Amino acid sequence: MSDLPECPECGSGYTYRDGVLYICPECAHEWAQHDGEDIGGDERVVKDANGNVLNDGDTVTVIKDLKVKGSSSVIKMGTKVRNIRLVEGDHDIDCRVDGVGAMKLKSDFVKKA
């Protein structure tokens, strides 16, 4: 038999895993198993435009000219950004760009230096 837990709602032994959830096909109950079991999916991985994994404190290079919203300035291609911080949301990178100030960047527009 499998090592998957039985459904807490109906007791069915036919449960299956879908990503981080367990699903019962008989009663359609879905739940996450958290009691000491590592089911993965907690680690968020941010990758640059080339597919390299980014970490906090890395130095990246901007791969295309980026217009700064609400300003007439532009971050030029090839600008190095040091000591990045990874954050949740649409814009993955929180950083300080020389000459511009604090910015949020998308990881799609940078490459690891």
N, CA, C and O atoms as a GROMACS GRO file, in nm:
protein
  452
    1MET      N    1   0.084  -0.118   0.000
    1MET     CA    2   0.000   0.000   0.000
    1MET      C    3   0.089   0.125   0.000
    1MET      O    4   0.210   0.114   0.022
    2SER      N    5   0.034   0.239  -0.023
    2SER     CA    6   0.112   0.362  -0.029
    2SER      C    7   0.135   0.418   0.111
    2SER      O    8   0.070   0.379   0.208
    3ASP      N    9   0.230   0.512   0.119
    3ASP     CA   10   0.261   0.576   0.246
    3ASP      C   11   0.183   0.706   0.264
    3ASP      O   12   0.213   0.784   0.354
    4LEU      N   13   0.083   0.729   0.180
    4LEU     CA   14   0.002   0.850   0.191
    4LEU      C   15  -0.103   0.834   0.302
    4LEU      O   16  -0.151   0.723   0.326
    5PRO      N   17  -0.138   0.943   0.371
    5PRO     CA   18  -0.235   0.933   0.480
    5PRO      C   19  -0.377   0.910   0.428
    5PRO      O   20  -0.408   0.939   0.312
    6GLU      N   21  -0.460   0.857   0.514
    6GLU     CA   22  -0.602   0.842   0.480
    6GLU      C   23  -0.671   0.977   0.488
    6GLU      O   24  -0.624   1.068   0.556
    7CYS      N   25  -0.781   0.989   0.419
    7CYS     CA   26  -0.859   1.113   0.418
    7CYS      C   27  -0.914   1.140   0.559
    7CYS      O   28  -0.975   1.051   0.618
    8PRO      N   29  -0.894   1.260   0.613
    8PRO     CA   30  -0.947   1.290   0.746
    8PRO      C   31  -1.099   1.305   0.748
    8PRO      O   32  -1.160   1.299   0.855
    9GLU      N   33  -1.161   1.325   0.633
    9GLU     CA   34  -1.306   1.343   0.627
    9GLU      C   35  -1.380   1.209   0.619
    9GLU      O   36  -1.471   1.183   0.698
   10CYS      N   37  -1.340   1.125   0.522
   10CYS     CA   38  -1.415   1.001   0.499
   10CYS      C   39  -1.336   0.873   0.530
   10CYS      O   40  -1.392   0.764   0.530
   11GLY      N   41  -1.205   0.886   0.557
   11GLY     CA   42  -1.123   0.770   0.590
   11GLY      C   43  -1.079   0.688   0.471
   11GLY      O   44  -1.029   0.577   0.488
   12SER      N   45  -1.096   0.738   0.352
   12SER     CA   46  -1.059   0.665   0.230
   12SER      C   47  -0.907   0.649   0.221
   12SER      O   48  -0.833   0.739   0.260
   13GLY      N   49  -0.862   0.536   0.173
   13GLY     CA   50  -0.721   0.510   0.155
   13GLY      C   51  -0.672   0.540   0.014
   13GLY      O   52  -0.557   0.508  -0.019
   14TYR      N   53  -0.755   0.598  -0.069
   14TYR     CA   54  -0.720   0.625  -0.208
   14TYR      C   55  -0.672   0.768  -0.232
   14TYR      O   56  -0.687   0.821  -0.342
   15THR      N   57  -0.615   0.831  -0.131
   15THR     CA   58  -0.570   0.969  -0.146
   15THR      C   59  -0.449   0.975  -0.239
   15THR      O   60  -0.378   0.877  -0.257
   16TYR      N   61  -0.428   1.092  -0.296
   16TYR     CA   62  -0.311   1.114  -0.380
   16TYR      C   63  -0.260   1.255  -0.356
   16TYR      O   64  -0.332   1.341  -0.305
   17ARG      N   65  -0.136   1.277  -0.395
   17ARG     CA   66  -0.071   1.406  -0.373
   17ARG      C   67  -0.075   1.486  -0.503
   17ARG      O   68  -0.048   1.433  -0.610
   18ASP      N   69  -0.108   1.615  -0.492
   18ASP     CA   70  -0.107   1.707  -0.605
   18ASP      C   71  -0.032   1.832  -0.560
   18ASP      O   72  -0.091   1.921  -0.499
   19GLY      N   73   0.097   1.838  -0.590
   19GLY     CA   74   0.179   1.950  -0.544
   19GLY      C   75   0.198   1.940  -0.394
   19GLY      O   76   0.256   1.844  -0.344
   20VAL      N   77   0.150   2.041  -0.321
   20VAL     CA   78   0.163   2.042  -0.175
   20VAL      C   79   0.036   1.995  -0.106
   20VAL      O   80   0.030   1.995   0.017
   21LEU      N   81  -0.065   1.957  -0.182
   21LEU     CA   82  -0.192   1.914  -0.123
   21LEU      C   83  -0.213   1.765  -0.139
   21LEU      O   84  -0.164   1.702  -0.233
   22TYR      N   85  -0.289   1.710  -0.043
   22TYR     CA   86  -0.339   1.573  -0.055
   22TYR      C   87  -0.486   1.584  -0.097
   22TYR      O   88  -0.557   1.673  -0.049
   23ILE      N   89  -0.530   1.496  -0.184
   23ILE     CA   90  -0.666   1.502  -0.236
   23ILE      C   91  -0.730   1.364  -0.223
   23ILE      O   92  -0.668   1.262  -0.250
   24CYS      N   93  -0.857   1.364  -0.180
   24CYS     CA   94  -0.934   1.240  -0.171
   24CYS      C   95  -1.027   1.235  -0.292
   24CYS      O   96  -1.110   1.325  -0.309
   25PRO      N   97  -1.017   1.133  -0.377
   25PRO     CA   98  -1.102   1.125  -0.495
   25PRO      C   99  -1.246   1.086  -0.463
   25PRO      O  100  -1.336   1.105  -0.545
   26GLU      N  101  -1.269   1.030  -0.344
   26GLU     CA  102  -1.404   0.986  -0.310
   26GLU      C  103  -1.492   1.100  -0.258
   26GLU      O  104  -1.609   1.108  -0.294
   27CYS      N  105  -1.436   1.186  -0.173
   27CYS     CA  106  -1.518   1.295  -0.118
   27CYS      C  107  -1.472   1.433  -0.162
   27CYS      O  108  -1.532   1.533  -0.125
   28ALA      N  109  -1.364   1.440  -0.243
   28ALA     CA  110  -1.309   1.564  -0.298
   28ALA      C  111  -1.252   1.657  -0.191
   28ALA      O  112  -1.242   1.778  -0.213
   29HIS      N  113  -1.216   1.603  -0.076
   29HIS     CA  114  -1.155   1.684   0.030
   29HIS      C  115  -1.008   1.706  -0.003
   29HIS      O  116  -0.939   1.614  -0.046
   30GLU      N  117  -0.959   1.832   0.017
   30GLU     CA  118  -0.819   1.866  -0.005
   30GLU      C  119  -0.761   1.918   0.125
   30GLU      O  120  -0.827   1.994   0.196
   31TRP      N  121  -0.637   1.880   0.157
   31TRP     CA  122  -0.572   1.928   0.277
   31TRP      C  123  -0.420   1.922   0.259
   31TRP      O  124  -0.368   1.850   0.174
   32ALA      N  125  -0.351   2.000   0.343
   32ALA     CA  126  -0.205   2.001   0.343
   32ALA      C  127  -0.156   1.928   0.467
   32ALA      O  128  -0.211   1.947   0.576
   33GLN      N  129  -0.055   1.847   0.452
   33GLN     CA  130   0.001   1.772   0.564
   33GLN      C  131   0.115   1.855   0.622
   33GLN      O  132   0.215   1.876   0.552
   34HIS      N  133   0.106   1.902   0.748
   34HIS     CA  134   0.208   1.988   0.807
   34HIS      C  135   0.274   1.929   0.930
   34HIS      O  136   0.374   1.984   0.975
   35ASP      N  137   0.225   1.821   0.985
   35ASP     CA  138   0.277   1.772   1.112
   35ASP      C  139   0.412   1.701   1.095
   35ASP      O  140   0.420   1.578   1.095
   36GLY      N  141   0.519   1.784   1.081
   36GLY     CA  142   0.654   1.731   1.077
   36GLY      C  143   0.699   1.678   0.942
   36GLY      O  144   0.817   1.647   0.925
   37GLU      N  145   0.609   1.665   0.847
   37GLU     CA  146   0.646   1.611   0.717
   37GLU      C  147   0.684   1.724   0.623
   37GLU      O  148   0.613   1.824   0.614
   38ASP      N  149   0.794   1.707   0.554
   38ASP     CA  150   0.838   1.806   0.457
   38ASP      C  151   0.774   1.772   0.323
   38ASP      O  152   0.811   1.673   0.259
   39ILE      N  153   0.678   1.855   0.281
   39ILE     CA  154   0.610   1.827   0.155
   39ILE      C  155   0.660   1.915   0.042
   39ILE      O  156   0.607   1.910  -0.069
   40GLY      N  157   0.762   1.998   0.069
   40GLY     CA  158   0.820   2.082  -0.034
   40GLY      C  159   0.728   2.198  -0.070
   40GLY      O  160   0.618   2.209  -0.017
   41GLY      N  161   0.775   2.284  -0.160
   41GLY     CA  162   0.694   2.395  -0.205
   41GLY      C  163   0.708   2.520  -0.120
   41GLY      O  164   0.656   2.625  -0.158
   42ASP      N  165   0.775   2.512  -0.005
   42ASP     CA  166   0.790   2.630   0.080
   42ASP      C  167   0.903   2.720   0.031
   42ASP      O  168   0.899   2.841   0.053
   43GLU      N  169   1.001   2.663  -0.035
   43GLU     CA  170   1.117   2.736  -0.082
   43GLU      C  171   1.082   2.806  -0.213
   43GLU      O  172   1.043   2.740  -0.310
   44ARG      N  173   1.097   2.937  -0.217
   44ARG     CA  174   1.070   3.013  -0.338
   44ARG      C  175   1.202   3.037  -0.410
   44ARG      O  176   1.297   3.085  -0.349
   45VAL      N  177   1.208   3.005  -0.536
   45VAL     CA  178   1.330   3.019  -0.615
   45VAL      C  179   1.308   3.131  -0.717
   45VAL      O  180   1.212   3.130  -0.794
   46VAL      N  181   1.400   3.229  -0.715
   46VAL     CA  182   1.395   3.340  -0.810
   46VAL      C  183   1.511   3.323  -0.906
   46VAL      O  184   1.625   3.306  -0.864
   47LYS      N  185   1.481   3.328  -1.036
   47LYS     CA  186   1.583   3.310  -1.139
   47LYS      C  187   1.594   3.434  -1.224
   47LYS      O  188   1.496   3.506  -1.245
   48ASP      N  189   1.716   3.460  -1.275
   48ASP     CA  190   1.737   3.575  -1.362
   48ASP      C  191   1.695   3.541  -1.505
   48ASP      O  192   1.638   3.434  -1.529
   49ALA      N  193   1.723   3.630  -1.598
   49ALA     CA  194   1.682   3.610  -1.738
   49ALA      C  195   1.749   3.490  -1.802
   49ALA      O  196   1.695   3.434  -1.897
   50ASN      N  197   1.866   3.449  -1.752
   50ASN     CA  198   1.938   3.335  -1.808
   50ASN      C  199   1.910   3.205  -1.734
   50ASN      O  200   1.964   3.100  -1.772
   51GLY      N  201   1.827   3.209  -1.631
   51GLY     CA  202   1.793   3.088  -1.557
   51GLY      C  203   1.882   3.061  -1.437
   51GLY      O  204   1.868   2.955  -1.374
   52ASN      N  205   1.972   3.152  -1.402
   52ASN     CA  206   2.057   3.135  -1.284
   52ASN      C  207   1.977   3.171  -1.159
   52ASN      O  208   1.898   3.265  -1.160
   53VAL      N  209   1.997   3.096  -1.052
   53VAL     CA  210   1.926   3.121  -0.926
   53VAL      C  211   1.986   3.242  -0.857
   53VAL      O  212   2.108   3.253  -0.843
   54LEU      N  213   1.900   3.335  -0.814
   54LEU     CA  214   1.944   3.455  -0.744
   54LEU      C  215   1.927   3.437  -0.594
   54LEU      O  216   1.834   3.370  -0.549
   55ASN      N  217   2.017   3.498  -0.516
   55ASN     CA  218   2.012   3.495  -0.371
   55ASN      C  219   2.025   3.637  -0.316
   55ASN      O  220   2.068   3.727  -0.388
   56ASP      N  221   1.987   3.657  -0.191
   56ASP     CA  222   2.005   3.786  -0.126
   56ASP      C  223   2.154   3.822  -0.125
   56ASP      O  224   2.239   3.737  -0.098
   57GLY      N  225   2.184   3.949  -0.156
   57GLY     CA  226   2.322   3.996  -0.153
   57GLY      C  227   2.395   3.982  -0.285
   57GLY      O  228   2.509   4.028  -0.295
   58ASP      N  229   2.335   3.921  -0.386
   58ASP     CA  230   2.400   3.905  -0.516
   58ASP      C  231   2.414   4.039  -0.587
   58ASP      O  232   2.345   4.136  -0.554
   59THR      N  233   2.502   4.042  -0.685
   59THR     CA  234   2.517   4.156  -0.775
   59THR      C  235   2.460   4.115  -0.910
   59THR      O  236   2.492   4.008  -0.961
   60VAL      N  237   2.375   4.200  -0.967
   60VAL     CA  238   2.313   4.171  -1.096
   60VAL      C  239   2.338   4.286  -1.192
   60VAL      O  240   2.372   4.397  -1.151
   61THR      N  241   2.320   4.258  -1.321
   61THR     CA  242   2.335   4.358  -1.426
   61THR      C  243   2.204   4.370  -1.502
   61THR      O  244   2.142   4.268  -1.535
   62VAL      N  245   2.160   4.492  -1.530
   62VAL     CA  246   2.037   4.516  -1.604
   62VAL      C  247   2.061   4.483  -1.751
   62VAL      O  248   2.161   4.527  -1.808
   63ILE      N  249   1.970   4.406  -1.814
   63ILE     CA  250   1.994   4.360  -1.952
   63ILE      C  251   1.925   4.445  -2.058
   63ILE      O  252   1.946   4.422  -2.177
   64LYS      N  253   1.843   4.542  -2.018
   64LYS     CA  254   1.781   4.633  -2.116
   64LYS      C  255   1.750   4.765  -2.047
   64LYS      O  256   1.741   4.771  -1.925
   65ASP      N  257   1.735   4.871  -2.126
   65ASP     CA  258   1.701   5.001  -2.070
   65ASP      C  259   1.564   4.993  -2.003
   65ASP      O  260   1.468   4.943  -2.062
   66LEU      N  261   1.555   5.043  -1.880
   66LEU     CA  262   1.429   5.041  -1.806
   66LEU      C  263   1.387   5.182  -1.772
   66LEU      O  264   1.462   5.256  -1.710
   67LYS      N  265   1.267   5.220  -1.812
   67LYS     CA  266   1.213   5.350  -1.777
   67LYS      C  267   1.170   5.348  -1.631
   67LYS      O  268   1.113   5.250  -1.584
   68VAL      N  269   1.199   5.456  -1.560
   68VAL     CA  270   1.160   5.466  -1.420
   68VAL      C  271   1.022   5.531  -1.415
   68VAL      O  272   1.004   5.644  -1.459
   69LYS      N  273   0.926   5.458  -1.362
   69LYS     CA  274   0.788   5.505  -1.358
   69LYS      C  275   0.778   5.633  -1.274
   69LYS      O  276   0.831   5.639  -1.163
   70GLY      N  277   0.710   5.733  -1.326
   70GLY     CA  278   0.691   5.859  -1.255
   70GLY      C  279   0.809   5.953  -1.265
   70GLY      O  280   0.815   6.053  -1.194
   71SER      N  281   0.903   5.922  -1.352
   71SER     CA  282   1.022   6.004  -1.367
   71SER      C  283   1.064   6.002  -1.513
   71SER      O  284   1.020   5.918  -1.591
   72SER      N  285   1.150   6.096  -1.550
   72SER     CA  286   1.200   6.097  -1.688
   72SER      C  287   1.333   6.023  -1.699
   72SER      O  288   1.390   6.016  -1.808
   73SER      N  289   1.383   5.967  -1.589
   73SER     CA  290   1.512   5.899  -1.593
   73SER      C  291   1.498   5.755  -1.642
   73SER      O  292   1.388   5.698  -1.643
   74VAL      N  293   1.610   5.698  -1.683
   74VAL     CA  294   1.615   5.563  -1.738
   74VAL      C  295   1.732   5.489  -1.672
   74VAL      O  296   1.839   5.547  -1.653
   75ILE      N  297   1.712   5.363  -1.639
   75ILE     CA  298   1.822   5.278  -1.593
   75ILE      C  299   1.878   5.212  -1.718
   75ILE      O  300   1.810   5.134  -1.783
   76LYS      N  301   2.001   5.244  -1.751
   76LYS     CA  302   2.063   5.198  -1.875
   76LYS      C  303   2.102   5.052  -1.870
   76LYS      O  304   2.132   4.998  -1.763
   77MET      N  305   2.102   4.988  -1.986
   77MET     CA  306   2.148   4.851  -1.999
   77MET      C  307   2.293   4.843  -1.952
   77MET      O  308   2.374   4.930  -1.986
   78GLY      N  309   2.326   4.739  -1.876
   78GLY     CA  310   2.462   4.721  -1.827
   78GLY      C  311   2.486   4.780  -1.689
   78GLY      O  312   2.595   4.763  -1.633
   79THR      N  313   2.386   4.848  -1.632
   79THR     CA  314   2.400   4.904  -1.498
   79THR      C  315   2.411   4.790  -1.396
   79THR      O  316   2.327   4.699  -1.395
   80LYS      N  317   2.513   4.795  -1.310
   80LYS     CA  318   2.530   4.693  -1.207
   80LYS      C  319   2.454   4.736  -1.082
   80LYS      O  320   2.461   4.852  -1.040
   81VAL      N  321   2.383   4.641  -1.025
   81VAL     CA  322   2.308   4.663  -0.902
   81VAL      C  323   2.365   4.567  -0.799
   81VAL      O  324   2.362   4.445  -0.818
   82ARG      N  325   2.416   4.622  -0.689
   82ARG     CA  326   2.481   4.540  -0.587
   82ARG      C  327   2.387   4.518  -0.468
   82ARG      O  328   2.298   4.598  -0.442
   83ASN      N  329   2.410   4.408  -0.398
   83ASN     CA  330   2.342   4.377  -0.272
   83ASN      C  331   2.190   4.378  -0.286
   83ASN      O  332   2.122   4.457  -0.221
   84ILE      N  333   2.138   4.291  -0.371
   84ILE     CA  334   1.993   4.283  -0.392
   84ILE      C  335   1.926   4.209  -0.277
   84ILE      O  336   1.990   4.130  -0.207
   85ARG      N  337   1.797   4.234  -0.258
   85ARG     CA  338   1.715   4.161  -0.161
   85ARG      C  339   1.597   4.103  -0.237
   85ARG      O  340   1.531   4.174  -0.313
   86LEU      N  341   1.570   3.975  -0.216
   86LEU     CA  342   1.458   3.909  -0.281
   86LEU      C  343   1.332   3.929  -0.198
   86LEU      O  344   1.335   3.910  -0.076
   87VAL      N  345   1.222   3.966  -0.263
   87VAL     CA  346   1.096   3.992  -0.195
   87VAL      C  347   0.984   3.920  -0.268
   87VAL      O  348   1.001   3.876  -0.382
   88GLU      N  349   0.870   3.907  -0.203
   88GLU     CA  350   0.751   3.847  -0.263
   88GLU      C  351   0.683   3.951  -0.352
   88GLU      O  352   0.696   4.071  -0.328
   89GLY      N  353   0.613   3.906  -0.452
   89GLY     CA  354   0.534   3.996  -0.535
   89GLY      C  355   0.575   3.991  -0.681
   89GLY      O  356   0.658   3.909  -0.721
   90ASP      N  357   0.515   4.079  -0.759
   90ASP     CA  358   0.539   4.085  -0.903
   90ASP      C  359   0.683   4.126  -0.932
   90ASP      O  360   0.748   4.069  -1.019
   91HIS      N  361   0.733   4.225  -0.859
   91HIS     CA  362   0.871   4.270  -0.872
   91HIS      C  363   0.951   4.197  -0.766
   91HIS      O  364   0.937   4.225  -0.647
   92ASP      N  365   1.036   4.102  -0.807
   92ASP     CA  366   1.104   4.011  -0.716
   92ASP      C  367   1.221   4.071  -0.640
   92ASP      O  368   1.258   4.021  -0.534
   93ILE      N  369   1.281   4.178  -0.693
   93ILE     CA  370   1.407   4.229  -0.640
   93ILE      C  371   1.388   4.369  -0.583
   93ILE      O  372   1.332   4.457  -0.648
   94ASP      N  373   1.434   4.388  -0.460
   94ASP     CA  374   1.435   4.517  -0.393
   94ASP      C  375   1.581   4.559  -0.388
   94ASP      O  376   1.665   4.483  -0.339
   95CYS      N  377   1.614   4.681  -0.436
   95CYS     CA  378   1.755   4.720  -0.444
   95CYS      C  379   1.767   4.871  -0.444
   95CYS      O  380   1.668   4.944  -0.442
   96ARG      N  381   1.892   4.917  -0.445
   96ARG     CA  382   1.924   5.058  -0.458
   96ARG      C  383   2.013   5.073  -0.582
   96ARG      O  384   2.120   5.013  -0.590
   97VAL      N  385   1.967   5.155  -0.677
   97VAL     CA  386   2.041   5.178  -0.801
   97VAL      C  387   2.113   5.311  -0.789
   97VAL      O  388   2.051   5.412  -0.755
   98ASP      N  389   2.245   5.312  -0.816
   98ASP     CA  390   2.323   5.435  -0.808
   98ASP      C  391   2.265   5.540  -0.903
   98ASP      O  392   2.242   5.513  -1.020
   99GLY      N  393   2.244   5.660  -0.851
   99GLY     CA  394   2.192   5.770  -0.931
   99GLY      C  395   2.041   5.774  -0.940
   99GLY      O  396   1.986   5.876  -0.983
  100VAL      N  397   1.972   5.669  -0.903
  100VAL     CA  398   1.826   5.665  -0.912
  100VAL      C  399   1.764   5.652  -0.773
  100VAL      O  400   1.669   5.723  -0.741
  101GLY      N  401   1.816   5.561  -0.691
  101GLY     CA  402   1.764   5.540  -0.557
  101GLY      C  403   1.704   5.402  -0.540
  101GLY      O  404   1.736   5.309  -0.614
  102ALA      N  405   1.617   5.391  -0.442
  102ALA     CA  406   1.554   5.262  -0.412
  102ALA      C  407   1.459   5.223  -0.524
  102ALA      O  408   1.381   5.304  -0.572
  103MET      N  409   1.468   5.095  -0.565
  103MET     CA  410   1.387   5.047  -0.677
  103MET      C  411   1.340   4.905  -0.649
  103MET      O  412   1.397   4.834  -0.566
  104LYS      N  413   1.236   4.866  -0.720
  104LYS     CA  414   1.194   4.726  -0.726
  104LYS      C  415   1.207   4.685  -0.872
  104LYS      O  416   1.157   4.754  -0.961
  105LEU      N  417   1.274   4.572  -0.895
  105LEU     CA  418   1.297   4.524  -1.031
  105LEU      C  419   1.240   4.385  -1.049
  105LEU      O  420   1.225   4.310  -0.953
  106LYS      N  421   1.206   4.352  -1.172
  106LYS     CA  422   1.165   4.216  -1.204
  106LYS      C  423   1.290   4.136  -1.239
  106LYS      O  424   1.382   4.187  -1.303
  107SER      N  425   1.293   4.012  -1.195
  107SER     CA  426   1.410   3.928  -1.220
  107SER      C  427   1.427   3.896  -1.369
  107SER      O  428   1.536   3.856  -1.411
  108ASP      N  429   1.323   3.914  -1.448
  108ASP     CA  430   1.330   3.889  -1.592
  108ASP      C  431   1.423   3.987  -1.664
  108ASP      O  432   1.468   3.957  -1.775
  109PHE      N  433   1.451   4.102  -1.604
  109PHE     CA  434   1.530   4.206  -1.670
  109PHE      C  435   1.670   4.220  -1.615
  109PHE      O  436   1.736   4.321  -1.640
  110VAL      N  437   1.716   4.120  -1.540
  110VAL     CA  438   1.853   4.125  -1.488
  110VAL      C  439   1.922   3.991  -1.512
  110VAL      O  440   1.858   3.888  -1.533
  111LYS      N  441   2.056   3.995  -1.510
  111LYS     CA  442   2.134   3.871  -1.515
  111LYS      C  443   2.236   3.878  -1.402
  111LYS      O  444   2.282   3.986  -1.365
  112LYS      N  445   2.272   3.762  -1.350
  112LYS     CA  446   2.367   3.754  -1.241
  112LYS      C  447   2.504   3.796  -1.290
  112LYS      O  448   2.550   3.750  -1.395
  113ALA      N  449   2.570   3.884  -1.214
  113ALA     CA  450   2.702   3.934  -1.256
  113ALA      C  451   2.814   3.845  -1.204
  113ALA      O  452   2.931   3.872  -1.229
   0.00000   0.00000   0.00000
